[in-house]
Amino acid sequence: MSAVETVTEVSQTLSTLNLRGGDQEQKTDPYSYAHLLPHFSPEQYPPLTPFKHEDPGFRALEHADPRAFLKNATNVVELTPNLGTEVHGVNLATLDSEGRDQLALEVARRGLMVFRGQHEFIDRGPDSYLEWGRHFGRLHIHPTSGHPKDYPQVHLVYKDAKSSYNFEREDSITSTVWHSDVSYELQPPGLTTFFLLSQPTTGGDTLFTSQISTLKKLSPSFVAFLRTLSAVHSGVEQAQFSRSGKRGGIVRRDPVEHVHPLVRRHPVTGEEALYVNRQFTTRIVGLKREESETILKFLYDHVDKSADLQARVKWQPGTIVLWDNRVTAHSAIVDYGKSNERRHGARITPQAERPIPALKGLELPSL
């Protein structure tokens, strides 16, 4: 099947979907966010080019009160001691430039922030999403995922009773795949905004972990060794998944591989964080295959098992979650399939700087 035929079939399929995933209900209960359903344009994009990223968190450091954007909050709760803050009573749709700068700094410090009651933001639509995202960096266009028609900068996740347009492995005993978004790019994302437009009655939560905390759990001598290493992050498997006819069957930009430090430093906070993930990191540069596989497996298992370093976000209508991809990892939980309910989400993904090695002077080879 050609790319154009695939796109046509996807569009026809999505046009018949309804809120619960069955055909009958669409006739009487049209889906409020049908204009944001996944579209798979066959348009091709050139390789991404480097750019200078200016983190808005730096500006917030100069503010008299860098947390002033929270002054009208009705409730602020730390989800865990080291990761995650839940906020009620702050309307993200009305944050001015200074408030957005402060938000960027607070997300960098806490790794994850969960804002409830954000219906106004969500219902403003994709033009507003893009304006919001551009404040934090250059917007990333995903090479394989669906997006709302005419808005390729809005990455969509989508699964219902009949279809899934997500990157999911069916040959695994678990749906948990810890990752940092598109870490294979030369300049991966920083602050990321995500929300659900439709969600199952129960299930479909998202797990987060602090890669600052996972690093701090390791012995100083081992961390010192990890700081000398770099690893390859690859988008090849993700592209092959789509080229096999899954997820919409489209690859708009040739897959890339880049080398990043195993331990990176956040440019604003100075915190060091582990920067490997099971989904995109393929090998450690300069080590023999068995050595690389052993170290990576240990680090992946460490991330998997460290429940004391994790936070779990349970979705509610009107929830917006922001995280800093430079210092966290996350995984969707696909436990709702038998409910036949829809899970439809949108992600706004500004890129940030090329990862800064924690070890000053570490050379990152080109591939």
SERO-4910 file (N, C-alpha, C, O; in steps of 0.05 Angstrom, whole numbers):
BEGIN
 pado doro    nc1    nc2    nc3   cac1   cac2   cac3    cc1    cc2    cc3    oc1    oc2    oc3
  Met    A     17    -24      0      0      0      0     18     25      0     37     26     16
  Ser    A     12     44    -17     28     68    -19     22     87      5      3     83     19
  Ala    A     40    107      8     36    126     30     10    141     27     -5    145     47
  Val    A      3    149      2    -21    164     -2    -46    146      4    -65    156     16
  Glu    A    -45    121     -4    -67    102      2    -70     99     32    -92     97     42
  Thr    A    -47     97     46    -48     94     75    -61    118     88    -78    115    105
  Val    A    -53    142     79    -64    166     90    -94    167     85   -110    175    103
  Thr    A   -103    160     61   -132    160     54   -147    141     72   -168    148     82
  Glu    A   -136    117     76   -149     97     93   -151    107    122   -172    103    135
  Val    A   -129    119    132   -130    129    159   -151    151    162   -166    151    182
  Ser    A   -152    169    143   -171    191    144   -199    181    144   -216    190    159
  Gln    A   -205    161    127   -232    150    126   -239    136    152   -262    138    161
  Thr    A   -220    121    163   -225    108    188   -231    127    211   -251    124    225
  Leu    A   -215    148    213   -218    167    234   -244    183    231   -256    192    251
  Ser    A   -253    188    207   -277    204    202   -302    190    213   -322    203    216
  Thr    A   -300    163    217   -324    149    227   -323    144    257   -341    131    268
  Leu    A   -302    153    270   -299    147    298   -318    164    315   -328    185    306
  Asn    A   -323    155    340   -340    169    358   -328    169    386   -307    157    390
  Leu    A   -341    181    405   -330    185    431   -322    159    445   -303    158    460
  Arg    A   -337    137    440   -331    112    453   -317     92    436   -308     71    445
  Gly    A   -314     98    410   -300     80    392   -318     63    375   -308     48    359
  Gly    A   -344     64    378   -363     49    362   -376     66    341   -375     91    343
  Asp    A   -388     54    320   -399     70    298   -427     81    304   -433    103    295
  Gln    A   -443     67    320   -471     75    324   -473    102    338   -490    118    331
  Glu    A   -456    107    358   -459    130    374   -453    156    360   -462    178    367
  Gln    A   -436    154    339   -428    178    324   -451    193    312   -451    218    309
  Lys    A   -473    179    305   -495    191    292   -510    211    311   -522    230    301
  Thr    A   -508    206    337   -523    223    355   -505    239    374   -514    257    387
  Asp    A   -479    231    375   -462    244    395   -434    249    382   -415    235    387
  Pro    A   -433    270    364   -407    275    351   -385    283    370   -390    294    392
  Tyr    A   -361    277    363   -338    280    380   -330    310    380   -325    321    359
  Ser    A   -328    322    403   -322    350    406   -294    358    395   -290    380    386
  Tyr    A   -276    339    395   -249    345    386   -242    330    360   -219    322    355
  Ala    A   -263    327    343   -258    314    317   -238    329    300   -224    318    284
  His    A   -237    356    303   -218    372    288   -190    368    296   -171    377    283
  Leu    A   -186    353    318   -159    348    328   -151    318    326   -132    309    338
  Leu    A   -167    303    310   -160    275    306   -135    273    289   -128    291    274
  Pro    A   -121    250    291    -95    247    276    -98    248    246   -116    235    234
  His    A    -81    264    234    -79    266    205    -51    258    198    -32    265    211
  Phe    A    -48    242    176    -22    233    168    -16    243    140    -20    229    120
  Ser    A     -5    267    139      2    279    113     27    265    102     46    260    118
  Pro    A     28    260     76     52    248     64     74    268     59     95    262     47
  Glu    A     70    294     66     90    315     61    116    307     74    117    297     97
  Gln    A    138    312     60    165    306     69    178    331     80    174    353     69
  Tyr    A    195    328    101    209    350    113    239    346    111    248    324    112
  Pro    A    254    368    108    283    366    108    294    360    135    279    363    155
  Pro    A    319    353    137    332    349    164    330    374    181    330    396    170
  Leu    A    328    370    207    328    393    225    355    406    225    376    393    223
  Thr    A    356    432    229    381    447    230    386    457    258    367    462    273
  Pro    A    411    460    266    417    470    293    407    498    297    405    514    278
  Phe    A    401    506    321    392    533    328    401    539    356    408    521    372
  Lys    A    402    565    362    410    574    389    385    575    407    366    589    401
  His    A    385    559    428    362    558    446    367    577    470    389    576    482
  Glu    A    348    594    476    349    612    499    328    603    519    304    607    514
  Asp    A    336    591    541    317    580    560    304    602    575    317    618    588
  Pro    A    277    603    575    263    624    590    266    622    620    262    642    634
  Gly    A    275    599    630    281    597    658    302    616    668    302    624    691
  Phe    A    321    623    651    342    642    658    330    669    665    339    681    684
  Arg    A    310    677    650    298    703    656    284    703    683    284    723    698
  Ala    A    272    680    690    258    678    716    277    680    739    269    689    761
  Leu    A    302    672    735    321    675    757    325    704    766    334    709    788
  Glu    A    319    722    747    323    751    754    299    763    767    299    786    775
  His    A    277    748    768    252    759    780    255    760    811    268    743    823
  Ala    A    241    780    823    242    782    852    230    758    865    240    749    886
  Asp    A    209    747    853    196    722    864    192    703    840    172    706    826
  Pro    A    210    684    835    207    666    812    183    648    814    177    634    794
  Arg    A    169    647    837    145    630    839    120    647    841     99    638    851
  Ala    A    121    672    832     98    690    835     74    680    819     52    687    825
  Phe    A     79    665    798     56    655    781     38    636    797     16    630    788
  Leu    A     47    627    820     31    609    837     16    624    859      3    611    876
  Lys    A     18    650    860      8    665    884    -23    662    886    -34    664    908
  Asn    A    -37    658    864    -66    656    865    -76    627    865   -100    622    864
  Ala    A    -57    608    868    -65    580    869    -81    574    893    -76    585    915
  Thr    A   -102    557    890   -118    550    913   -107    526    928   -113    521    951
  Asn    A    -90    510    914    -77    487    927    -52    479    911    -53    477    886
  Val    A    -30    476    925     -5    467    913      5    443    929     11    446    953
  Val    A      7    420    917     15    396    931     39    383    917     38    379    893
  Glu    A     59    376    933     82    362    921     74    332    919     67    320    939
  Leu    A     76    321    895     68    293    891     87    274    904     79    254    916
  Thr    A    113    280    904    134    266    918    154    286    927    154    309    918
  Pro    A    172    278    946    191    298    955    209    310    933    216    333    935
  Asn    A    216    294    913    236    303    894    225    306    865    240    314    847
  Leu    A    200    299    861    189    300    834    160    306    834    144    292    848
  Gly    A    151    326    820    123    330    815    109    349    834    112    347    859
  Thr    A     94    368    823     77    386    838     50    388    825     48    391    800
  Glu    A     28    385    840      1    388    829    -10    415    838     -8    422    861
  Val    A    -22    429    819    -31    457    824    -60    459    816    -69    450    795
  His    A    -76    472    834   -103    479    829   -106    509    830    -93    522    846
  Gly    A   -123    521    813   -130    549    816   -113    568    799   -116    592    801
  Val    A    -94    557    783    -78    574    765    -87    568    736    -86    545    728
  Asn    A    -95    589    722   -104    586    695    -81    590    675    -72    613    672
  Leu    A    -71    569    663    -48    571    645    -54    589    621    -36    602    610
  Ala    A    -79    589    613    -87    605    590    -83    635    594    -81    650    574
  Thr    A    -82    644    618    -79    673    624    -51    680    633    -47    704    640
  Leu    A    -32    662    634     -5    669    642      8    688    623      8    683    599
  Asp    A     20    709    633     35    728    616     63    718    612     70    696    621
  Ser    A     79    733    598    106    724    591    123    718    616    137    698    617
  Glu    A    121    736    636    136    731    661    127    706    674    143    691    685
  Gly    A    101    701    675     90    677    687    100    652    673    105    632    686
  Arg    A    101    653    647    111    630    631    141    625    637    150    602    639
  Asp    A    156    647    639    185    644    647    187    630    674    203    611    677
  Gln    A    171    639    693    172    627    720    163    598    719    174    581    734
  Leu    A    143    592    703    134    564    700    157    547    690    161    525    700
  Ala    A    172    556    670    194    541    659    214    535    680    225    512    682
  Leu    A    220    554    697    240    550    718    229    530    739    244    512    748
  Glu    A    204    532    746    193    514    766    191    485    756    196    467    771
  Val    A    185    482    730    185    455    718    213    444    718    217    420    723
  Ala    A    232    460    712    260    451    712    268    442    740    282    422    743
  Arg    A    259    456    761    266    449    788    251    425    799    263    408    813
  Arg    A    226    422    791    209    401    802    207    377    782    198    355    790
  Gly    A    216    381    757    215    360    737    188    356    724    186    351    700
  Leu    A    167    359    740    140    352    731    120    370    746    122    374    770
  Met    A    100    381    731     79    397    743     52    389    731     50    385    707
  Val    A     32    386    748      5    377    739    -14    399    746    -18    407    770
  Phe    A    -27    410    726    -47    432    730    -75    421    724    -80    411    702
  Arg    A    -92    424    744   -120    415    740   -138    439    732   -131    462    736
  Gly    A   -161    432    720   -180    453    713   -172    471    690   -178    495    691
  Gln    A   -159    460    670   -148    476    648   -165    474    622   -154    474    600
  His    A   -191    474    625   -209    471    602   -206    495    583   -207    491    558
  Glu    A   -202    519    593   -200    542    575   -175    539    557   -177    544    533
  Phe    A   -153    531    568   -129    527    552   -134    506    530   -128    510    506
  Ile    A   -145    483    538   -149    461    519   -168    469    497   -164    461    474
  Asp    A   -189    483    504   -210    490    484   -202    514    466   -217    520    448
  Arg    A   -180    527    471   -172    549    454   -162    539    426   -163    554    407
  Gly    A   -154    514    425   -147    503    399   -118    505    390   -102    517    405
  Pro    A   -112    494    367    -84    490    359    -68    516    354    -44    516    359
  Asp    A    -80    537    345    -65    562    341    -55    572    368    -32    581    370
  Ser    A    -71    570    388    -63    578    415    -41    559    426    -23    568    439
  Tyr    A    -43    533    420    -23    514    428      5    522    418     25    521    432
  Leu    A      5    530    392     31    537    380     42    562    392     66    564    397
  Glu    A     25    582    397     34    607    409     46    601    437     67    612    444
  Trp    A     33    584    451     43    576    478     70    563    476     89    571    489
  Gly    A     72    543    458     97    528    457    121    544    448    143    539    457
  Arg    A    116    563    430    139    578    419    152    596    440    175    604    437
  His    A    138    601    462    151    616    483    174    601    495    193    613    506
  Phe    A    173    574    494    193    558    507    214    546    489    234    534    498
  Gly    A    212    551    462    232    540    444    221    535    416    197    540    411
  Arg    A    238    527    398    230    520    371    213    495    372    220    475    384
  Leu    A    190    496    359    171    473    360    181    450    343    189    453    320
  His    A    180    426    354    188    402    341    165    391    324    142    391    333
  Ile    A    172    381    300    152    367    284    161    338    284    183    331    275
  His    A    143    321    294    150    292    297    152    279    269    135    285    252
  Pro    A    171    262    265    175    250    238    154    229    231    151    223    207
  Thr    A    140    217    250    123    194    244     94    196    255     77    182    246
  Ser    A     89    213    275     63    212    289     42    227    274     48    243    255
  Gly    A     17    223    282     -6    238    271     -7    266    284      4    270    305
  His    A    -20    284    270    -23    311    280    -49    322    269    -60    311    250
  Pro    A    -61    343    282    -85    355    271    -79    365    243    -57    376    238
  Lys    A    -98    363    225    -94    373    198    -85    402    198    -97    419    211
  Asp    A    -63    407    184    -51    434    181    -35    443    205    -26    466    206
  Tyr    A    -32    425    225    -17    433    249      4    411    256      0    397    276
  Pro    A     25    408    240     44    386    244     60    389    270     72    370    279
  Gln    A     60    413    282     76    417    306     62    406    331     73    406    353
  Val    A     37    397    328     22    385    350     23    355    347     10    344    330
  His    A     38    342    365     41    313    364     16    300    379      9    309    400
  Leu    A      5    280    366    -19    267    378    -14    239    386      1    224    372
  Val    A    -25    230    408    -27    202    415    -56    194    412    -74    210    418
  Tyr    A    -61    169    402    -89    162    397    -92    131    398    -77    117    386
  Lys    A   -112    123    413   -119     94    414   -149     92    421   -159    106    438
  Asp    A   -163     75    406   -191     69    413   -197     40    407   -178     24    405
  Ala    A   -222     33    406   -230      5    403   -220     -8    377   -215    -32    376
  Lys    A   -217      9    357   -211     -2    330   -183      4    321   -172    -10    304
  Ser    A   -170     25    331   -145     35    320   -126     43    342   -134     51    364
  Ser    A   -100     42    336    -80     54    352    -59     67    334    -49     54    316
  Tyr    A    -54     92    339    -34    106    323    -11    115    341      1    136    337
  Asn    A     -4     97    360     18    102    378     40     82    372     37     63    357
  Phe    A     64     88    382     86     70    380     84     50    403     93     55    425
  Glu    A     73     27    397     68      6    417     79    -21    408     76    -29    385
  Arg    A     92    -34    427    102    -61    422     82    -82    431     73    -82    454
  Glu    A     73    -99    412     54   -119    419     66   -145    428     53   -164    437
  Asp    A     93   -147    426    107   -172    432    121   -171    460    140   -185    465
  Ser    A    111   -153    477    123   -150    504    102   -156    525     78   -153    521
  Ile    A    112   -165    548     94   -171    570     85   -146    585     68   -147    603
  Thr    A     96   -123    578     89    -98    591     87    -75    571    100    -75    550
  Ser    A     69    -56    576     67    -32    559     85    -10    569     87     11    557
  Thr    A     98    -14    592    115      6    603    142      8    588    157    -11    587
  Val    A    146     31    576    171     36    561    181     64    570    172     84    559
  Trp    A    200     65    588    210     90    597    226    104    575    242     91    561
  His    A    222    130    572    236    144    551    235    174    557    219    184    572
  Ser    A    253    188    543    253    217    541    246    223    512    259    212    494
  Asp    A    227    241    507    216    244    480    238    251    460    256    267    464
  Val    A    236    237    437    253    241    413    282    248    421    293    267    410
  Ser    A    294    232    439    321    238    448    342    234    427    365    241    430
  Tyr    A    333    223    404    351    219    382    358    245    366    376    245    350
  Glu    A    342    266    371    348    291    357    373    304    368    381    299    391
  Leu    A    386    320    352    410    334    361    404    353    384    420    355    403
  Gln    A    381    366    383    371    383    404    344    373    413    323    382    404
  Pro    A    344    354    432    319    342    442    302    363    457    311    385    463
  Pro    A    277    356    464    259    375    477    268    382    506    283    367    519
  Gly    A    259    405    514    262    414    542    234    413    555    224    391    560
  Leu    A    223    436    561    196    437    573    175    427    553    174    436    531
  Thr    A    159    408    562    139    395    545    111    397    558    109    394    582
  Thr    A     91    403    541     63    406    551     46    384    538     47    379    514
  Phe    A     30    371    555     14    348    545    -13    349    559    -15    354    583
  Phe    A    -34    342    544    -61    340    556    -77    320    540    -72    315    517
  Leu    A    -97    309    553   -116    290    540   -141    305    533   -152    321    548
  Leu    A   -150    299    508   -175    310    498   -198    290    504   -221    298    507
  Ser    A   -192    265    505   -211    244    512   -196    222    527   -173    217    520
  Gln    A   -208    210    546   -194    191    563   -212    169    572   -237    172    574
  Pro    A   -201    145    578   -218    123    588   -228    130    616   -216    147    630
  Thr    A   -249    116    624   -260    121    650   -240    115    672   -239    130    692
  Thr    A   -225     95    668   -203     88    687   -180     77    671   -184     66    649
  Gly    A   -156     81    681   -132     71    667   -120     93    649   -131    115    648
  Gly    A    -99     86    635    -86    105    618    -69    126    632    -64    147    621
  Asp    A    -61    120    657    -44    139    672    -17    141    659    -10    127    640
  Thr    A     -1    161    668     26    165    658     45    164    682     41    177    702
  Leu    A     67    149    679     88    147    699    110    166    692    117    170    669
  Phe    A    122    178    713    145    195    710    167    187    730    160    177    752
  Thr    A    191    191    723    213    187    742    233    210    740    236    222    718
  Ser    A    247    215    761    267    236    762    294    224    755    304    206    769
  Gln    A    306    233    733    332    223    725    354    236    741    377    228    740
  Ile    A    348    258    755    366    269    774    369    250    798    391    244    807
  Ser    A    346    241    808    346    223    831    357    195    824    371    184    841
  Thr    A    352    185    800    363    159    793    393    160    793    407    141    800
  Leu    A    404    183    784    433    186    783    444    188    812    465    176    818
  Lys    A    431    203    829    440    206    857    440    180    873    455    178    892
  Lys    A    424    161    865    423    135    879    449    119    874    455    100    889
  Leu    A    463    125    853    487    109    846    511    118    862    512    141    871
  Ser    A    530    100    864    554    107    880    571    128    866    571    129    841
  Pro    A    584    146    881    600    167    868    621    157    848    625    170    827
  Ser    A    634    135    854    654    126    835    642    116    809    653    120    788
  Phe    A    618    104    811    605     95    786    594    119    770    596    119    746
  Val    A    584    139    784    575    163    771    598    177    756    595    187    734
  Ala    A    621    177    770    645    189    758    652    175    732    660    188    712
  Phe    A    649    149    731    654    134    706    633    140    685    640    145    662
  Leu    A    607    141    693    586    147    674    589    174    661    582    178    638
  Arg    A    600    193    677    603    220    666    624    221    644    624    241    628
  Thr    A    640    201    641    660    200    619    649    188    593    663    187    573
  Leu    A    624    178    594    613    163    572    593    179    556    580    197    566
  Ser    A    589    170    531    568    181    514    554    157    500    566    135    499
  Ala    A    530    162    491    515    140    479    500    149    454    494    173    450
  Val    A    494    129    437    479    135    413    449    133    418    440    114    431
  His    A    434    153    409    405    154    411    395    152    382    403    168    365
  Ser    A    377    134    376    369    128    349    339    130    344    324    121    361
  Gly    A    332    142    322    304    142    314    297    122    292    275    122    281
  Val    A    316    104    287    313     85    265    290     65    270    273     60    253
  Glu    A    289     53    294    268     34    300    240     46    299    222     34    288
  Gln    A    238     71    308    212     84    307    203     88    278    180     85    271
  Ala    A    222     96    261    216     99    232    209     73    219    190     71    203
  Gln    A    223     52    226    217     25    215    189     16    223    176      3    207
  Phe    A    181     22    247    155     15    257    133     27    239    114     14    232
  Ser    A    137     52    231    117     65    214    119     55    185     99     51    172
  Arg    A    143     50    176    147     40    149    135     12    145    130      4    123
  Ser    A    132     -2    167    119    -28    166     89    -27    162     76    -47    159
  Gly    A     78     -2    162     50      2    158     35      8    184     10     11    183
  Lys    A     48     10    206     36     16    232     36     46    237     50     61    223
  Arg    A     20     55    256     19     83    265     12    103    243     16    127    247
  Gly    A      0     94    222     -6    112    200     12    108    176      5    118    154
  Gly    A     34     94    179     51     87    157     66    109    144     74    107    120
  Ile    A     71    131    158     84    154    146    111    160    161    112    159    185
  Val    A    131    166    145    157    176    156    163    202    140    169    201    116
  Arg    A    160    224    153    162    250    139    191    261    138    197    278    122
  Arg    A    208    251    155    236    260    156    253    235    161    247    219    178
  Asp    A    275    232    146    292    209    150    301    207    178    307    227    191
  Pro    A    302    182    189    310    179    217    339    187    221    356    185    203
  Val    A    345    197    245    372    206    252    382    191    277    366    180    292
  Glu    A    408    192    281    421    182    305    441    203    314    455    215    298
  His    A    441    208    340    460    227    351    472    217    377    461    200    390
  Val    A    496    227    383    510    219    407    505    240    429    510    264    424
  His    A    497    231    453    493    249    475    508    238    500    513    214    501
  Pro    A    514    255    519    527    246    543    509    228    560    485    233    560
  Leu    A    520    209    573    504    192    591    494    208    615    473    202    626
  Val    A    509    228    623    501    246    645    502    274    634    523    284    626
  Arg    A    479    288    635    477    315    624    473    335    647    464    327    669
  Arg    A    479    360    641    475    381    661    453    400    651    453    409    628
  His    A    434    406    669    413    425    661    425    453    660    438    461    679
  Pro    A    420    468    639    433    494    636    424    515    656    440    533    662
  Val    A    400    513    666    390    533    685    395    526    714    405    542    729
  Thr    A    388    502    722    391    493    750    418    483    756    426    483    780
  Gly    A    433    473    736    459    461    741    458    432    750    478    420    755
  Glu    A    434    422    754    431    394    763    440    374    742    437    379    718
  Glu    A    452    352    751    461    331    733    440    309    733    428    303    753
  Ala    A    436    298    709    415    277    706    425    255    688    440    260    669
  Leu    A    416    231    694    421    208    676    406    212    650    383    221    650
  Tyr    A    420    207    627    406    212    602    409    188    584    423    189    563
  Val    A    396    166    591    393    143    574    364    134    576    351    138    597
  Asn    A    354    121    556    327    110    558    324     85    540    337     83    519
  Arg    A    308     67    549    305     41    536    294     43    508    300     26    491
  Gln    A    279     64    502    266     66    476    285     75    454    283     65    431
  Phe    A    303     93    460    319    105    439    349    102    442    364    105    422
  Thr    A    359     96    466    388     92    469    397     64    460    386     45    469
  Thr    A    416     63    442    423     37    430    450     26    439    453      2    442
  Arg    A    470     43    444    496     33    452    513     55    463    508     79    458
  Ile    A    532     47    480    551     66    491    576     68    473    587     47    466
  Val    A    583     92    466    606     96    448    632     87    462    637     94    485
  Gly    A    649     73    447    675     66    456    677     41    473    699     32    480
  Leu    A    654     28    479    655      3    494    648    -20    476    635    -17    456
  Lys    A    658    -43    483    651    -67    468    622    -74    473    610    -66    493
  Arg    A    611    -89    455    582    -94    455    572   -105    482    552    -95    492
  Glu    A    586   -125    492    577   -137    517    579   -117    541    562   -117    558
  Glu    A    600   -100    540    603    -80    561    580    -60    560    568    -53    580
  Ser    A    575    -50    536    553    -31    532    526    -42    540    511    -29    555
  Glu    A    520    -67    532    494    -79    538    491    -83    568    470    -79    579
  Thr    A    513    -91    581    511    -95    610    505    -70    626    488    -70    643
  Ile    A    519    -48    619    515    -23    633    488    -12    627    474     -3    645
  Leu    A    480    -12    602    453     -2    595    431    -18    608    412     -6    618
  Lys    A    434    -44    608    413    -60    621    411    -54    651    389    -52    662
  Phe    A    434    -50    664    434    -43    692    420    -16    696    403    -14    715
  Leu    A    426      4    680    413     30    683    383     29    677    368     42    691
  Tyr    A    376     14    656    347     11    650    332     -2    673    310      7    680
  Asp    A    344    -23    684    331    -37    706    329    -19    730    310    -20    745
  His    A    349     -3    735    350     16    757    326     36    754    312     41    774
  Val    A    322     46    730    300     64    725    273     50    729    255     60    742
  Asp    A    271     25    718    246     10    720    238      5    749    214      8    756
  Lys    A    257     -2    765    251    -12    792    250      9    814    241      4    836
  Ser    A    258     34    807    259     54    828    233     68    832    229     91    826
  Ala    A    214     53    844    187     64    849    189     88    869    171    105    869
  Asp    A    209     88    886    212    109    905    221    136    892    222    156    906
  Leu    A    227    135    867    235    159    852    214    168    832    219    186    816
  Gln    A    192    154    831    172    158    810    147    172    820    141    173    844
  Ala    A    132    184    801    106    195    807     87    185    785     95    181    762
  Arg    A     62    182    793     41    172    774     19    192    771      7    200    791
  Val    A     15    201    747     -6    221    741    -32    206    733    -32    192    713
  Lys    A    -53    210    748    -79    200    741    -95    223    727    -99    244    739
  Trp    A   -103    217    703   -115    238    687   -144    244    695   -159    226    702
  Gln    A   -151    269    694   -178    279    698   -184    298    675   -165    310    665
  Pro    A   -209    302    667   -215    322    646   -204    349    654   -207    358    677
  Gly    A   -192    363    635   -181    389    640   -153    390    653   -144    411    662
  Thr    A   -139    367    653   -113    366    665    -92    372    643    -93    361    621
  Ile    A    -72    388    650    -49    393    633    -24    386    650    -21    394    673
  Val    A     -6    370    637     18    362    650     42    374    635     43    373    611
  Leu    A     61    385    650     86    396    639    109    382    652    109    378    676
  Trp    A    129    374    636    153    362    647    177    372    632    175    382    610
  Asp    A    200    368    644    226    376    631    239    350    622    248    334    638
  Asn    A    239    346    596    250    322    584    280    319    589    291    297    585
  Arg    A    293    340    598    322    338    603    329    324    629    351    314    633
  Val    A    310    324    648    315    313    674    295    292    683    296    283    706
  Thr    A    277    283    665    258    263    672    256    242    650    266    246    628
  Ala    A    243    220    657    234    200    637    205    193    643    196    198    666
  His    A    191    182    624    162    176    629    154    153    612    168    144    594
  Ser    A    130    142    619    118    120    604     88    121    606     77    125    628
  Ala    A     75    118    584     46    114    585     40     86    596     56     68    594
  Ile    A     16     83    607      7     57    617    -17     49    600    -39     61    603
  Val    A    -14     29    583    -35     20    565    -49     -3    578    -45    -26    571
  Asp    A    -67      3    597    -82    -18    612   -112    -16    608   -127    -29    622
  Tyr    A   -121     -1    588   -149      5    584   -160     -7    559   -183     -1    552
  Gly    A   -145    -23    545   -153    -33    518   -180    -47    518   -195    -43    499
  Lys    A   -186    -63    538   -211    -79    538   -235    -61    543   -258    -70    539
  Ser    A   -231    -37    552   -254    -19    556   -265     -8    530   -288      2    529
  Asn    A   -249    -10    508   -257      0    482   -262     31    482   -275     41    465
  Glu    A   -250     44    502   -253     73    504   -229     87    491   -208     76    487
  Arg    A   -234    111    484   -214    127    470   -195    141    489   -203    151    510
  Arg    A   -170    142    481   -150    159    494   -136    176    473   -122    165    455
  His    A   -141    201    474   -132    220    452   -118    243    466   -131    258    481
  Gly    A    -93    246    460    -77    267    473    -61    284    454    -56    276    432
  Ala    A    -54    308    463    -38    327    447    -14    335    462    -15    341    486
  Arg    A      8    337    448     34    344    460     46    368    445     47    368    420
  Ile    A     55    388    459     69    411    448     98    408    457    104    408    481
  Thr    A    117    407    438    143    397    444    165    416    434    177    411    413
  Pro    A    171    438    449    193    455    441    220    442    445    224    428    465
  Gln    A    238    446    426    265    435    429    281    453    447    275    477    451
  Ala    A    302    442    458    320    457    475    349    456    464    353    451    440
  Glu    A    369    459    481    397    458    473    406    430    468    393    411    476
  Arg    A    428    427    454    441    401    452    450    394    480    461    411    494
  Pro    A    445    369    489    452    361    516    480    369    524    500    364    510
  Ile    A    483    382    547    508    392    558    520    370    575    508    361    595
  Pro    A    544    360    569    557    340    586    561    350    614    570    372    618
  Ala    A    556    332    634    562    339    661    592    342    665    601    358    681
  Leu    A    607    326    650    636    327    652    646    348    632    644    344    608
  Lys    A    657    369    642    667    391    625    689    381    607    708    367    616
  Gly    A    686    387    581    707    379    562    702    352    549    717    344    531
  Leu    A    680    338    557    674    313    544    668    317    515    651    333    508
  Glu    A    682    302    498    678    305    469    656    285    460    656    262    468
  Leu    A    638    296    444    616    279    434    621    274    404    619    292    388
  Pro    A    628    249    397    635    243    369    610    245    351    588    242    360
  Ser    A    616    251    326    595    251    305    593    223    294    612    208    293
  Leu    A    569    216    284    565    190    272    567    191    242    565    171    228
***
